[in-house]
Amino acid sequence: MSAGAGPGAGAGEDGGRGGGVIVVASPAALADSAGRTATGEWFEITQERIDAFADATEDHQWIHLDARRAAAGPFGSTIAHGYLTLSLLSHLASPLVQVGGTSMVMNYGLDRLRFLAPVPAGSRVRAVTEILSAEPASTGVRLASKVTVEIEGSEKPALVAHTLSLYIPEA
């Protein structure tokens, strides 16, 4: 299990929403996977990670860093930056789709990104990825997926986005 995953929280143990990993033989075969869903492992969002992200992005807003003030604020504790949660998609969601015969995968863009709930420091999140479609592109195959980042114990997800990735086949 990856860091932050607890017992019984491994990939594939998702309450029936889909398997742990979607495995596809080649980029050309991605279109046949439309509708498949995978659920990843839980990952803890620590205050140390939030602090490091604040330093990296120069976003030092009190809701992220000042535990005393945040405890009395609207969320009851410090919360992760929305863009921190978004930036973790490469760790949370990318491993859920494994495509053979691929030389590299590149981020192509995002559509319909919404931040729906704050992620409190110390909470755990995981990605649920659904393959929407795959289309040929000039250098490979463009994959559209719906990614939902769930917060453990919360009815509302942290974010939902349609991600676009370019799978470039091996030469």
KOLGUBA-701117 format. One record per atom (N, C-alpha, C): residue in three letters; atom name; x, y, z. Coordinates in Angstrom, 1 decimal, decimal comma, always signed. Layout:
REM KOLGUBA-701117
NODE   lomar   sevo        u        v        w
NODE     ala     CA        X        Y        Z
...
***
This chain:
REM KOLGUBA-701117
NODE   lomar   sevo        u        v        w
NODE     met      N     +0,8     -1,2     +0,0
NODE     met     CA     +0,0     +0,0     +0,0
NODE     met      C     +0,9     +1,2     +0,0
NODE     ser      N     +0,4     +2,3     -0,6
NODE     ser     CA     +1,1     +3,6     -0,6
NODE     ser      C     +1,0     +4,3     +0,7
NODE     ala      N     +1,8     +5,3     +0,9
NODE     ala     CA     +1,8     +6,0     +2,2
NODE     ala      C     +0,4     +6,6     +2,4
NODE     gly      N     -0,1     +6,5     +3,6
NODE     gly     CA     -1,4     +7,1     +3,9
NODE     gly      C     -2,5     +6,1     +3,7
NODE     ala      N     -2,3     +4,9     +3,2
NODE     ala     CA     -3,3     +3,9     +3,0
NODE     ala      C     -3,4     +3,1     +4,3
NODE     gly      N     -4,6     +2,8     +4,7
NODE     gly     CA     -4,8     +2,0     +5,9
NODE     gly      C     -5,3     +0,7     +5,6
NODE     pro      N     -5,4     -0,2     +6,6
NODE     pro     CA     -5,9     -1,5     +6,4
NODE     pro      C     -7,3     -1,5     +5,8
NODE     gly      N     -7,5     -2,3     +4,8
NODE     gly     CA     -8,9     -2,4     +4,3
NODE     gly      C     -9,2     -1,2     +3,3
NODE     ala      N     -8,2     -0,4     +3,1
NODE     ala     CA     -8,5     +0,8     +2,2
NODE     ala      C     -7,8     +0,7     +0,9
NODE     gly      N     -7,4     -0,4     +0,5
NODE     gly     CA     -6,6     -0,6     -0,7
NODE     gly      C     -7,4     -0,4     -2,0
NODE     ala      N     -6,7     -0,3     -3,1
NODE     ala     CA     -7,3     -0,1     -4,4
NODE     ala      C     -8,2     -1,3     -4,6
NODE     gly      N     -9,4     -1,0     -5,1
NODE     gly     CA    -10,3     -2,1     -5,4
NODE     gly      C    -11,3     -2,3     -4,3
NODE     glu      N    -11,1     -1,9     -3,1
NODE     glu     CA    -12,0     -2,0     -2,0
NODE     glu      C    -12,8     -0,7     -2,0
NODE     asp      N    -13,8     -0,6     -2,8
NODE     asp     CA    -14,4     +0,6     -3,1
NODE     asp      C    -15,9     +0,6     -2,9
NODE     gly      N    -16,5     -0,4     -2,3
NODE     gly     CA    -17,9     -0,4     -2,1
NODE     gly      C    -18,7     -0,7     -3,4
NODE     gly      N    -18,0     -1,4     -4,3
NODE     gly     CA    -18,7     -1,8     -5,5
NODE     gly      C    -18,7     -0,8     -6,7
NODE     arg      N    -17,9     +0,3     -6,6
NODE     arg     CA    -17,9     +1,3     -7,6
NODE     arg      C    -17,0     +1,0     -8,7
NODE     gly      N    -16,2     +0,0     -8,7
NODE     gly     CA    -15,3     -0,3     -9,7
NODE     gly      C    -14,0     -1,0     -9,2
NODE     gly      N    -13,2     -1,5    -10,1
NODE     gly     CA    -12,0     -2,2     -9,7
NODE     gly      C    -10,9     -1,2     -9,3
NODE     gly      N     -9,8     -1,7     -8,8
NODE     gly     CA     -8,7     -0,9     -8,3
NODE     gly      C     -7,9     -0,3     -9,5
NODE     val      N     -7,7     -1,0    -10,6
NODE     val     CA     -7,0     -0,5    -11,7
NODE     val      C     -7,6     -1,0    -13,0
NODE     ile      N     -7,6     -0,1    -14,0
NODE     ile     CA     -8,1     -0,4    -15,3
NODE     ile      C     -6,8     -0,7    -16,1
NODE     val      N     -6,7     -1,9    -16,6
NODE     val     CA     -5,5     -2,3    -17,4
NODE     val      C     -5,9     -2,5    -18,9
NODE     val      N     -5,2     -1,8    -19,7
NODE     val     CA     -5,5     -1,8    -21,2
NODE     val      C     -4,3     -2,2    -21,9
NODE     ala      N     -4,4     -3,0    -23,0
NODE     ala     CA     -3,3     -3,5    -23,7
NODE     ala      C     -2,5     -2,5    -24,4
NODE     ser      N     -3,1     -1,4    -25,0
NODE     ser     CA     -2,5     -0,4    -25,8
NODE     ser      C     -3,3     +0,8    -25,8
NODE     pro      N     -2,7     +2,0    -26,2
NODE     pro     CA     -3,5     +3,2    -26,4
NODE     pro      C     -4,7     +3,0    -27,3
NODE     ala      N     -4,5     +2,3    -28,4
NODE     ala     CA     -5,5     +2,1    -29,4
NODE     ala      C     -6,7     +1,3    -28,8
NODE     ala      N     -6,5     +0,6    -27,7
NODE     ala     CA     -7,6     -0,2    -27,1
NODE     ala      C     -8,3     +0,6    -26,0
NODE     leu      N     -7,9     +1,8    -25,8
NODE     leu     CA     -8,6     +2,7    -24,7
NODE     leu      C    -10,1     +2,9    -25,0
NODE     ala      N    -10,4     +3,0    -26,2
NODE     ala     CA    -11,8     +3,3    -26,6
NODE     ala      C    -12,8     +2,2    -26,1
NODE     asp      N    -12,3     +1,0    -26,0
NODE     asp     CA    -13,1     -0,1    -25,5
NODE     asp      C    -13,3     -0,1    -24,0
NODE     ser      N    -12,6     +0,8    -23,3
NODE     ser     CA    -12,7     +0,9    -21,9
NODE     ser      C    -13,7     +1,9    -21,4
NODE     ala      N    -14,4     +2,6    -22,3
NODE     ala     CA    -15,3     +3,7    -21,9
NODE     ala      C    -16,3     +3,1    -21,0
NODE     gly      N    -16,6     +3,8    -19,9
NODE     gly     CA    -17,6     +3,4    -18,9
NODE     gly      C    -16,9     +2,6    -17,7
NODE     arg      N    -15,7     +2,2    -17,9
NODE     arg     CA    -15,0     +1,5    -16,8
NODE     arg      C    -14,6     +2,5    -15,7
NODE     thr      N    -14,7     +2,0    -14,4
NODE     thr     CA    -14,4     +2,8    -13,3
NODE     thr      C    -13,3     +2,1    -12,4
NODE     ala      N    -12,5     +2,9    -11,8
NODE     ala     CA    -11,5     +2,4    -10,8
NODE     ala      C    -11,4     +3,3     -9,6
NODE     thr      N    -11,1     +2,8     -8,5
NODE     thr     CA    -11,0     +3,5     -7,2
NODE     thr      C     -9,7     +3,3     -6,6
NODE     gly      N     -9,0     +4,4     -6,2
NODE     gly     CA     -7,7     +4,3     -5,7
NODE     gly      C     -7,6     +4,2     -4,2
NODE     glu      N     -6,4     +4,2     -3,7
NODE     glu     CA     -6,2     +4,1     -2,2
NODE     glu      C     -6,3     +5,4     -1,5
NODE     trp      N     -6,6     +5,4     -0,3
NODE     trp     CA     -6,7     +6,6     +0,6
NODE     trp      C     -5,3     +7,2     +0,7
NODE     phe      N     -5,3     +8,5     +0,8
NODE     phe     CA     -4,0     +9,2     +0,9
NODE     phe      C     -4,2    +10,4     +1,9
NODE     glu      N     -3,4    +10,5     +2,9
NODE     glu     CA     -3,6    +11,5     +3,9
NODE     glu      C     -3,0    +12,8     +3,5
NODE     ile      N     -3,8    +13,9     +3,7
NODE     ile     CA     -3,4    +15,3     +3,4
NODE     ile      C     -2,9    +15,9     +4,8
NODE     thr      N     -1,6    +15,9     +5,0
NODE     thr     CA     -1,0    +16,4     +6,2
NODE     thr      C     -0,9    +17,9     +6,2
NODE     gln      N     -0,8    +18,4     +7,4
NODE     gln     CA     -0,6    +19,9     +7,5
NODE     gln      C     +0,8    +20,2     +7,0
NODE     glu      N     +1,8    +19,3     +7,1
NODE     glu     CA     +3,1    +19,6     +6,5
NODE     glu      C     +3,0    +19,7     +5,0
NODE     arg      N     +2,2    +18,9     +4,4
NODE     arg     CA     +2,1    +19,0     +2,9
NODE     arg      C     +1,4    +20,3     +2,5
NODE     ile      N     +0,4    +20,7     +3,3
NODE     ile     CA     -0,3    +22,0     +3,1
NODE     ile      C     +0,7    +23,1     +3,2
NODE     asp      N     +1,5    +23,1     +4,3
NODE     asp     CA     +2,5    +24,1     +4,5
NODE     asp      C     +3,5    +24,2     +3,3
NODE     ala      N     +4,0    +23,0     +2,9
NODE     ala     CA     +4,9    +23,0     +1,8
NODE     ala      C     +4,3    +23,5     +0,5
NODE     phe      N     +3,0    +23,2     +0,2
NODE     phe     CA     +2,4    +23,7     -0,9
NODE     phe      C     +2,2    +25,3     -0,8
NODE     ala      N     +1,9    +25,7     +0,3
NODE     ala     CA     +1,8    +27,2     +0,5
NODE     ala      C     +3,1    +27,9     +0,2
NODE     asp      N     +4,2    +27,3     +0,6
NODE     asp     CA     +5,5    +27,9     +0,3
NODE     asp      C     +5,8    +27,8     -1,1
NODE     ala      N     +5,5    +26,7     -1,8
NODE     ala     CA     +5,8    +26,5     -3,2
NODE     ala      C     +5,0    +27,5     -4,1
NODE     thr      N     +3,8    +27,8     -3,6
NODE     thr     CA     +2,9    +28,6     -4,5
NODE     thr      C     +2,7    +30,1     -4,0
NODE     glu      N     +3,4    +30,4     -2,8
NODE     glu     CA     +3,2    +31,7     -2,2
NODE     glu      C     +1,8    +32,0     -1,8
NODE     asp      N     +1,0    +31,0     -1,5
NODE     asp     CA     -0,4    +31,2     -1,1
NODE     asp      C     -0,4    +30,9     +0,4
NODE     his      N     -0,3    +31,9     +1,2
NODE     his     CA     -0,2    +31,7     +2,7
NODE     his      C     -1,4    +32,2     +3,4
NODE     gln      N     -2,6    +32,0     +2,8
NODE     gln     CA     -3,8    +32,4     +3,4
NODE     gln      C     -4,0    +31,6     +4,7
NODE     trp      N     -4,6    +32,3     +5,7
NODE     trp     CA     -4,7    +31,8     +7,1
NODE     trp      C     -5,6    +30,5     +7,1
NODE     ile      N     -6,5    +30,4     +6,2
NODE     ile     CA     -7,4    +29,1     +6,3
NODE     ile      C     -6,5    +27,9     +6,1
NODE     his      N     -5,4    +28,0     +5,5
NODE     his     CA     -4,5    +26,9     +5,2
NODE     his      C     -3,4    +26,7     +6,3
NODE     leu      N     -3,0    +27,8     +7,0
NODE     leu     CA     -1,8    +27,7     +7,8
NODE     leu      C     -2,0    +28,0     +9,3
NODE     asp      N     -2,9    +28,8     +9,6
NODE     asp     CA     -3,1    +29,3    +11,0
NODE     asp      C     -4,1    +28,4    +11,7
NODE     ala      N     -3,6    +27,4    +12,4
NODE     ala     CA     -4,5    +26,4    +13,1
NODE     ala      C     -5,4    +27,0    +14,1
NODE     arg      N     -4,9    +28,0    +14,9
NODE     arg     CA     -5,8    +28,6    +15,9
NODE     arg      C     -6,9    +29,5    +15,3
NODE     arg      N     -6,5    +30,3    +14,3
NODE     arg     CA     -7,6    +31,1    +13,7
NODE     arg      C     -8,5    +30,2    +12,9
NODE     ala      N     -8,0    +29,2    +12,2
NODE     ala     CA     -8,8    +28,3    +11,4
NODE     ala      C     -9,8    +27,5    +12,2
NODE     ala      N     -9,4    +27,2    +13,5
NODE     ala     CA    -10,3    +26,4    +14,4
NODE     ala      C    -11,6    +27,2    +14,6
NODE     ala      N    -11,5    +28,5    +14,7
NODE     ala     CA    -12,6    +29,4    +14,9
NODE     ala      C    -13,3    +29,9    +13,6
NODE     gly      N    -12,7    +29,5    +12,5
NODE     gly     CA    -13,2    +29,9    +11,2
NODE     gly      C    -14,3    +29,0    +10,6
NODE     pro      N    -14,7    +29,2     +9,4
NODE     pro     CA    -15,8    +28,6     +8,8
NODE     pro      C    -15,7    +27,1     +8,6
NODE     phe      N    -14,5    +26,5     +8,6
NODE     phe     CA    -14,2    +25,1     +8,4
NODE     phe      C    -13,9    +24,3     +9,6
NODE     gly      N    -13,6    +25,0    +10,7
NODE     gly     CA    -13,2    +24,3    +12,0
NODE     gly      C    -11,8    +23,8    +12,1
NODE     ser      N    -11,0    +24,0    +11,0
NODE     ser     CA     -9,6    +23,6    +11,1
NODE     ser      C     -9,0    +24,2     +9,8
NODE     thr      N     -7,7    +24,0     +9,7
NODE     thr     CA     -7,0    +24,4     +8,4
NODE     thr      C     -7,5    +23,4     +7,3
NODE     ile      N     -7,5    +23,9     +6,1
NODE     ile     CA     -7,9    +23,1     +5,0
NODE     ile      C     -6,8    +23,2     +3,9
NODE     ala      N     -6,8    +22,2     +3,1
NODE     ala     CA     -5,8    +22,1     +1,9
NODE     ala      C     -6,3    +23,1     +0,9
NODE     his      N     -5,3    +23,6     +0,2
NODE     his     CA     -5,6    +24,5     -1,0
NODE     his      C     -6,3    +23,6     -2,0
NODE     gly      N     -7,3    +24,2     -2,7
NODE     gly     CA     -8,0    +23,5     -3,8
NODE     gly      C     -7,0    +23,0     -4,8
NODE     tyr      N     -6,0    +23,9     -5,1
NODE     tyr     CA     -5,0    +23,5     -6,2
NODE     tyr      C     -4,1    +22,4     -5,7
NODE     leu      N     -3,9    +22,3     -4,4
NODE     leu     CA     -3,1    +21,2     -3,8
NODE     leu      C     -3,8    +19,9     -4,1
NODE     thr      N     -5,1    +19,9     -3,8
NODE     thr     CA     -5,9    +18,7     -4,1
NODE     thr      C     -5,9    +18,3     -5,6
NODE     leu      N     -6,0    +19,4     -6,4
NODE     leu     CA     -6,0    +19,2     -7,9
NODE     leu      C     -4,6    +18,6     -8,3
NODE     ser      N     -3,6    +19,2     -7,7
NODE     ser     CA     -2,2    +18,8     -8,2
NODE     ser      C     -1,9    +17,3     -7,8
NODE     leu      N     -2,6    +16,8     -6,8
NODE     leu     CA     -2,4    +15,4     -6,4
NODE     leu      C     -3,1    +14,4     -7,4
NODE     leu      N     -3,8    +14,9     -8,4
NODE     leu     CA     -4,4    +13,9     -9,4
NODE     leu      C     -3,4    +13,0    -10,0
NODE     ser      N     -2,2    +13,6    -10,2
NODE     ser     CA     -1,1    +12,7    -10,9
NODE     ser      C     -0,8    +11,6     -9,9
NODE     his      N     -0,9    +11,7     -8,6
NODE     his     CA     -0,6    +10,7     -7,7
NODE     his      C     -1,8     +9,8     -7,4
NODE     leu      N     -3,0    +10,4     -7,3
NODE     leu     CA     -4,2     +9,7     -6,9
NODE     leu      C     -4,9     +9,0     -8,1
NODE     ala      N     -4,9     +9,6     -9,3
NODE     ala     CA     -5,7     +9,1    -10,4
NODE     ala      C     -4,9     +8,4    -11,5
NODE     ser      N     -3,7     +9,0    -11,8
NODE     ser     CA     -3,0     +8,4    -12,9
NODE     ser      C     -2,7     +6,9    -12,8
NODE     pro      N     -2,3     +6,4    -11,6
NODE     pro     CA     -2,0     +5,0    -11,5
NODE     pro      C     -3,2     +4,1    -11,7
NODE     leu      N     -4,4     +4,7    -11,8
NODE     leu     CA     -5,6     +3,8    -11,9
NODE     leu      C     -5,9     +3,4    -13,3
NODE     val      N     -5,2     +4,0    -14,3
NODE     val     CA     -5,4     +3,5    -15,7
NODE     val      C     -4,0     +3,2    -16,2
NODE     gln      N     -3,7     +1,9    -16,4
NODE     gln     CA     -2,4     +1,4    -16,9
NODE     gln      C     -2,6     +0,9    -18,3
NODE     val      N     -1,8     +1,5    -19,2
NODE     val     CA     -1,9     +1,2    -20,6
NODE     val      C     -0,6     +0,7    -21,1
NODE     gly      N     -0,6     -0,5    -21,6
NODE     gly     CA     +0,6     -1,1    -22,2
NODE     gly      C     +1,0     -0,4    -23,5
NODE     gly      N     +2,2     -0,6    -23,9
NODE     gly     CA     +2,7     -0,1    -25,2
NODE     gly      C     +2,7     +1,5    -25,3
NODE     thr      N     +2,8     +2,1    -24,1
NODE     thr     CA     +2,8     +3,6    -24,0
NODE     thr      C     +4,2     +4,1    -23,7
NODE     ser      N     +4,7     +5,0    -24,5
NODE     ser     CA     +6,0     +5,6    -24,2
NODE     ser      C     +5,9     +6,7    -23,2
NODE     met      N     +4,8     +7,4    -23,2
NODE     met     CA     +4,6     +8,5    -22,2
NODE     met      C     +3,1     +8,9    -22,2
NODE     val      N     +2,7     +9,6    -21,1
NODE     val     CA     +1,4    +10,1    -20,9
NODE     val      C     +1,6    +11,6    -20,6
NODE     met      N     +0,8    +12,4    -21,2
NODE     met     CA     +0,9    +13,9    -21,0
NODE     met      C     -0,4    +14,4    -20,6
NODE     asn      N     -0,4    +15,4    -19,7
NODE     asn     CA     -1,6    +16,1    -19,3
NODE     asn      C     -2,0    +16,9    -20,6
NODE     tyr      N     -3,3    +16,9    -20,9
NODE     tyr     CA     -3,8    +17,6    -22,1
NODE     tyr      C     -4,7    +18,8    -21,7
NODE     gly      N     -5,3    +18,6    -20,6
NODE     gly     CA     -6,2    +19,7    -20,1
NODE     gly      C     -7,2    +19,2    -19,1
NODE     leu      N     -8,1    +20,1    -18,7
NODE     leu     CA     -9,2    +19,9    -17,8
NODE     leu      C    -10,4    +20,5    -18,3
NODE     asp      N    -11,5    +19,9    -18,1
NODE     asp     CA    -12,9    +20,5    -18,3
NODE     asp      C    -13,7    +20,3    -17,1
NODE     arg      N    -14,7    +21,2    -16,9
NODE     arg     CA    -15,7    +21,0    -15,8
NODE     arg      C    -15,1    +20,8    -14,5
NODE     leu      N    -14,1    +21,5    -14,1
NODE     leu     CA    -13,5    +21,4    -12,8
NODE     leu      C    -14,3    +22,2    -11,8
NODE     arg      N    -14,7    +21,5    -10,7
NODE     arg     CA    -15,4    +22,1     -9,6
NODE     arg      C    -14,8    +21,7     -8,3
NODE     phe      N    -14,6    +22,6     -7,4
NODE     phe     CA    -14,2    +22,3     -6,0
NODE     phe      C    -15,4    +22,3     -5,2
NODE     leu      N    -15,8    +21,2     -4,6
NODE     leu     CA    -17,1    +21,0     -4,0
NODE     leu      C    -17,1    +21,0     -2,5
NODE     ala      N    -16,0    +20,6     -1,9
NODE     ala     CA    -15,9    +20,6     -0,4
NODE     ala      C    -14,5    +20,8     +0,0
NODE     pro      N    -14,3    +21,5     +1,2
NODE     pro     CA    -12,9    +21,7     +1,7
NODE     pro      C    -12,3    +20,3     +2,2
NODE     val      N    -11,0    +20,2     +2,1
NODE     val     CA    -10,3    +19,1     +2,6
NODE     val      C     -9,6    +19,5     +3,9
NODE     pro      N    -10,1    +19,1     +5,0
NODE     pro     CA     -9,4    +19,4     +6,3
NODE     pro      C     -8,0    +18,8     +6,4
NODE     ala      N     -7,1    +19,5     +7,0
NODE     ala     CA     -5,8    +18,9     +7,3
NODE     ala      C     -6,0    +17,6     +8,1
NODE     gly      N     -5,2    +16,6     +7,8
NODE     gly     CA     -5,3    +15,3     +8,4
NODE     gly      C     -6,3    +14,4     +7,9
NODE     ser      N     -7,1    +14,8     +6,9
NODE     ser     CA     -8,1    +13,9     +6,3
NODE     ser      C     -7,5    +13,1     +5,2
NODE     arg      N     -8,2    +12,1     +4,8
NODE     arg     CA     -7,7    +11,2     +3,7
NODE     arg      C     -8,6    +11,4     +2,5
NODE     val      N     -8,0    +11,3     +1,3
NODE     val     CA     -8,7    +11,5     +0,1
NODE     val      C     -8,3    +10,3     -0,8
NODE     arg      N     -9,2    +10,0     -1,8
NODE     arg     CA     -8,9     +9,1     -2,9
NODE     arg      C     -9,6     +9,5     -4,2
NODE     ala      N     -9,1     +8,9     -5,3
NODE     ala     CA     -9,7     +9,2     -6,6
NODE     ala      C    -10,5     +8,1     -7,0
NODE     val      N    -11,6     +8,5     -7,7
NODE     val     CA    -12,5     +7,5     -8,4
NODE     val      C    -12,4     +8,0     -9,9
NODE     thr      N    -12,0     +7,2    -10,8
NODE     thr     CA    -11,8     +7,6    -12,2
NODE     thr      C    -12,7     +6,7    -13,0
NODE     glu      N    -13,5     +7,4    -13,9
NODE     glu     CA    -14,3     +6,8    -14,9
NODE     glu      C    -13,8     +7,2    -16,3
NODE     ile      N    -13,6     +6,2    -17,1
NODE     ile     CA    -13,2     +6,5    -18,5
NODE     ile      C    -14,4     +6,9    -19,3
NODE     leu      N    -14,4     +8,1    -19,9
NODE     leu     CA    -15,5     +8,7    -20,6
NODE     leu      C    -15,4     +8,3    -22,1
NODE     ser      N    -14,2     +8,6    -22,7
NODE     ser     CA    -14,0     +8,3    -24,1
NODE     ser      C    -12,5     +8,4    -24,4
NODE     ala      N    -12,2     +7,9    -25,6
NODE     ala     CA    -10,8     +7,9    -26,1
NODE     ala      C    -10,9     +8,2    -27,6
NODE     glu      N    -10,2     +9,1    -28,1
NODE     glu     CA    -10,2     +9,5    -29,5
NODE     glu      C     -8,8     +9,6    -30,1
NODE     pro      N     -8,6     +9,2    -31,3
NODE     pro     CA     -7,3     +9,3    -31,9
NODE     pro      C     -6,8    +10,8    -32,0
NODE     ala      N     -5,6    +11,0    -31,7
NODE     ala     CA     -5,0    +12,3    -31,8
NODE     ala      C     -3,8    +12,2    -32,7
NODE     ser      N     -3,2    +13,3    -33,1
NODE     ser     CA     -2,1    +13,3    -34,1
NODE     ser      C     -0,9    +12,5    -33,6
NODE     thr      N     -0,7    +12,5    -32,3
NODE     thr     CA     +0,5    +11,8    -31,7
NODE     thr      C     +0,2    +10,6    -30,9
NODE     gly      N     -1,1    +10,3    -30,8
NODE     gly     CA     -1,5     +9,2    -29,9
NODE     gly      C     -3,0     +9,1    -29,7
NODE     val      N     -3,4     +8,9    -28,5
NODE     val     CA     -4,8     +8,8    -28,2
NODE     val      C     -5,1     +9,7    -27,0
NODE     arg      N     -6,2    +10,5    -27,2
NODE     arg     CA     -6,6    +11,5    -26,2
NODE     arg      C     -7,7    +10,8    -25,4
NODE     leu      N     -7,5    +10,7    -24,1
NODE     leu     CA     -8,4    +10,0    -23,1
NODE     leu      C     -9,1    +11,1    -22,3
NODE     ala      N    -10,4    +11,0    -22,3
NODE     ala     CA    -11,2    +11,8    -21,4
NODE     ala      C    -11,7    +11,0    -20,2
NODE     ser      N    -11,5    +11,4    -19,0
NODE     ser     CA    -11,9    +10,7    -17,8
NODE     ser      C    -12,6    +11,7    -16,9
NODE     lys      N    -13,6    +11,2    -16,1
NODE     lys     CA    -14,2    +11,9    -15,0
NODE     lys      C    -13,5    +11,5    -13,8
NODE     val      N    -12,9    +12,4    -13,0
NODE     val     CA    -12,2    +12,1    -11,8
NODE     val      C    -12,9    +12,8    -10,7
NODE     thr      N    -13,2    +12,0     -9,7
NODE     thr     CA    -13,8    +12,5     -8,4
NODE     thr      C    -12,9    +12,2     -7,3
NODE     val      N    -12,5    +13,3     -6,5
NODE     val     CA    -11,7    +13,1     -5,4
NODE     val      C    -12,6    +13,1     -4,1
NODE     glu      N    -12,7    +11,9     -3,5
NODE     glu     CA    -13,5    +11,7     -2,3
NODE     glu      C    -12,8    +12,0     -1,1
NODE     ile      N    -13,5    +12,5     -0,1
NODE     ile     CA    -12,9    +12,7     +1,3
NODE     ile      C    -13,5    +11,7     +2,2
NODE     glu      N    -12,6    +11,0     +2,9
NODE     glu     CA    -13,1     +9,9     +3,8
NODE     glu      C    -14,1    +10,5     +4,8
NODE     gly      N    -15,3     +9,9     +4,9
NODE     gly     CA    -16,3    +10,3     +5,9
NODE     gly      C    -17,1    +11,5     +5,5
NODE     ser      N    -17,0    +12,0     +4,2
NODE     ser     CA    -17,7    +13,1     +3,7
NODE     ser      C    -18,7    +12,7     +2,6
NODE     glu      N    -19,9    +13,2     +2,6
NODE     glu     CA    -20,8    +12,9     +1,5
NODE     glu      C    -20,4    +13,6     +0,3
NODE     lys      N    -19,9    +14,8     +0,4
NODE     lys     CA    -19,5    +15,6     -0,8
NODE     lys      C    -18,0    +15,4     -1,1
NODE     pro      N    -17,7    +15,2     -2,4
NODE     pro     CA    -16,3    +15,1     -2,8
NODE     pro      C    -15,6    +16,4     -2,7
NODE     ala      N    -14,3    +16,3     -2,7
NODE     ala     CA    -13,5    +17,5     -2,7
NODE     ala      C    -13,5    +18,2     -4,0
NODE     leu      N    -13,4    +17,4     -5,1
NODE     leu     CA    -13,5    +18,0     -6,4
NODE     leu      C    -14,0    +17,0     -7,4
NODE     val      N    -14,5    +17,5     -8,5
NODE     val     CA    -14,8    +16,7     -9,7
NODE     val      C    -14,3    +17,4    -10,9
NODE     ala      N    -13,6    +16,6    -11,8
NODE     ala     CA    -13,1    +17,2    -13,0
NODE     ala      C    -13,1    +16,2    -14,1
NODE     his      N    -13,2    +16,7    -15,3
NODE     his     CA    -13,0    +15,9    -16,5
NODE     his      C    -11,6    +16,2    -16,9
NODE     thr      N    -10,8    +15,1    -16,9
NODE     thr     CA     -9,4    +15,3    -17,3
NODE     thr      C     -9,1    +14,8    -18,7
NODE     leu      N     -8,2    +15,4    -19,3
NODE     leu     CA     -7,8    +15,0    -20,7
NODE     leu      C     -6,3    +14,6    -20,7
NODE     ser      N     -6,0    +13,4    -21,1
NODE     ser     CA     -4,6    +12,9    -21,1
NODE     ser      C     -4,3    +12,4    -22,5
NODE     leu      N     -3,1    +12,6    -22,9
NODE     leu     CA     -2,6    +12,1    -24,2
NODE     leu      C     -1,7    +11,0    -24,0
NODE     tyr      N     -2,1     +9,8    -24,5
NODE     tyr     CA     -1,3     +8,6    -24,4
NODE     tyr      C     -0,5     +8,4    -25,7
NODE     ile      N     +0,8     +8,5    -25,6
NODE     ile     CA     +1,7     +8,4    -26,8
NODE     ile      C     +2,2     +7,0    -26,9
NODE     pro      N     +1,9     +6,2    -28,0
NODE     pro     CA     +2,4     +4,8    -28,1
NODE     pro      C     +3,9     +4,7    -28,3
NODE     glu      N     +4,4     +3,6    -27,9
NODE     glu     CA     +5,8     +3,3    -28,1
NODE     glu      C     +6,1     +3,3    -29,6
NODE     ala      N     +7,3     +3,6    -30,0
NODE     ala     CA     +7,6     +3,7    -31,5
NODE     ala      C     +7,8     +2,3    -32,0
***
